[in-house]
């Protein structure tokens, strides 16, 4: 099984510029554990002090928000594309 993980530039700076990662992770918790081992700087930026995904990181699987697909319990399938997108807020009107 192979899953493609796509990172925006804001997160790729924590992977030495790597924007696409291929993984065998079966679900989001497995993917986060893989970040611990392979990309510790990325892991620190996407996980909170309890090891859970930070609130402001949105995860999409095949362009659908993972929250509507089962959240952490969603099993990735061969060929899935996972995107991690940080929320952006702020500014003045």
Secondary structure, DSSP 8 states (H G I E B T S, - for coil): --EEEEE-HHHHTTTTT--EEEE--SSHHHHHHHHHHH-HHHHHHHB-TTSSB-TTEEEEETTEEGGGTTGGG----TT-EEEEEE-------
